[in-house]
């Protein structure tokens, strides 16, 4: 079965990430692999004081491993569509 990837955009709380890494494998019954992801400061829109989700999603599409079942990326930034 393909693995589920868990990625942290650099701003994510490490305690939250540790909790997810511990709890997700038994909950979903799949192997969980960590994926290092960069921060999303490149997607910041000063006019809105938010981060563009489309630019962030494009990055995730580029970084998602080909063997991934799914990729869950966590950030604490305020995203807009």
N, C-alpha and C positions, 0 to 999 in steps of 0.2 A: 504494500500500500504506500502511496505517496505521502511524504511528510508535510506537516503544517509548519509554516515558518512564522516566527514571532520577531518583529523588528521594532526597535526603539528609535524613533527620531530623537536626536541627541537631548532633547528637552524633557523626555519622559522621566517620571519618578522611578528611581531604581527599586524601591520597595514594591511598587505596583508591578513592575516587570518581573521581579522575583516571584511574586504571588501568582501571576499569570503562568509563568514557566512551570511552577509546581502544580497548579490546579488544572491546566488545560489538557495534558495527556490523558489522565484518567477520565475526564469529562467527555472527551471526544474519541477516545480509544485509538489515537494515532500518535506516531512519533512527532515530537516537537523539536525543531531546530531553531537556534537563534540566528538572526541576520543583522549584521551591523549596518546601520543606515546613517547618513549624514543628517544634520539639522536642516530645517527648512527656511532658514533666514533668506535664502534666495527668492522665496515666494512671497515675501512681505510686501504689502501694498500700503504705503504711508497714508494715502488719502482715506483709506478705510480703517486703518489701524488693525488690520487683520491679515491673515495669510491665505493666498489663493490655493484652493483645494485642487484645482485642475493641474497646476504645476506640480504640486506634491504627488498627485496620482500618476502623472507622467514619469516622475522619478521612480515611483514604486514599480511601474510596468517595466522600466529599464533594469531594475535591480532584482526583480523576482526571479529566483532560480527556476530553470526549466522543469525540474522534477517536483515543484511545489504543488501540493493539493490546493492550498490557499496561502495567502500572506496576510497576517494581521499586523498592521503598523500602528503604534501608539504614540500620540503626541499630546502635549498639554497646551498647544497653541490654539488660538481662536481662528477657525477656518471659515472661509466663505466660498460659495459656489460661483 
